[in-house]
């Protein structure tokens, strides 16, 4: 694995370390095949004293090794990760951070509004997506509920979640790797989804700003976030489309991705 420029949208999900900007690298992380999604991007911000990761990846077989191999290209190990800044609580963004913390005590931060959802996810014996499926059935979407639950029956995922070390209370500023990130609230995808904006470097770490761009875009040029923060939730989806990375072959495949994973 070597560092390459982040200019190949066709291969955006291929394992590697992609240079986004000075000191900023994109690391595509694996997702379960059943998710029908190609990858989720983790961003490494390199500083003298270690590495800060924006999002972590899904705690699954092979993910930790992928992260370790990618960080090795940057001359670091998983133990050099100084902090996780997580955009939202979903499994593909949050749970590998929990796994890493169990070994290295790496602190995790996520938006304060995710507290209820995280506490629910941590309830032992709670079946993954059961509540969402029940809601779908209540509203007459039984077939979709069956699709959502396919392969999930009887799976207790509570062990993958724990509470973070610190709650983000956006808008707030965070000093990272010689830069200042502003955490801005972008509720919608989850109750307390946040994005991280580096205004100086013109970078926006957008997480999952909208279903249409799901996992296809995590970075857009930050000319798009000049409007007041309060307007960002309305602003982000359009900008995310503008920077979309092709993730799947056609519109039908894209539509399928919207019903999966979350
Ligand atoms: Zn998500």
Boltz pocket constraint, residues with backbone or C-beta under 6 A from the ligand:
constraints:
  - pocket:
      binder: B
      contacts: [[A, 88], [A, 90], [A, 189], [A, 208], [A, 262]]
      max_distance: 6.0
